[in-house]
Amino acid sequence: MEITFRWYGQDDQVPLAYIRQIPSVTGIVTAIYDIPVGGSLVTRAN
């Protein structure tokens, strides 16, 4: 079993630097809230 932490993106009150300090947390769970349901995720090449 892995212990993960829910992170709500850049607007979350808890920064990733703080999550890194939580003992036993091995992963981050997040979602893409700005893409509508059924929408396409398009990436750009830099």
C-alpha positions in Angstrom: 0.0 0.0 0.0 1.2 3.5 -0.8 0.4 6.6 1.1 -0.5 9.5 -1.2 -1.6 13.1 -0.6 -4.4 14.9 -2.5 -3.1 18.2 -4.0 -5.5 20.6 -5.7 -3.0 22.5 -7.8 -1.3 25.9 -7.7 -4.3 27.3 -5.7 -4.0 24.7 -2.9 -3.1 26.2 0.5 -0.5 23.4 1.0 2.5 23.8 -1.2 4.3 20.8 -2.6 7.4 21.6 -0.5 5.3 21.0 2.6 3.9 17.7 1.3 7.5 16.5 0.6 8.1 16.8 4.4 5.2 14.5 5.4 6.7 11.1 6.5 5.7 8.0 4.5 4.0 10.0 1.6 5.2 8.4 -1.6 3.0 10.1 -4.2 0.7 13.0 -5.1 -2.9 12.7 -6.4 -4.3 15.5 -8.5 -6.8 16.2 -11.3 -7.2 18.5 -14.2 -10.1 20.7 -13.2 -9.9 23.2 -16.1 -10.7 20.6 -18.8 -14.4 20.1 -19.2 -15.7 16.5 -19.0 -15.2 14.8 -22.3 -12.8 17.6 -23.4 -9.5 16.9 -25.1 -6.1 17.3 -23.4 -3.8 19.0 -25.9 -0.2 19.5 -25.2 2.2 21.9 -26.9 5.8 21.1 -27.9 8.3 23.6 -26.7 
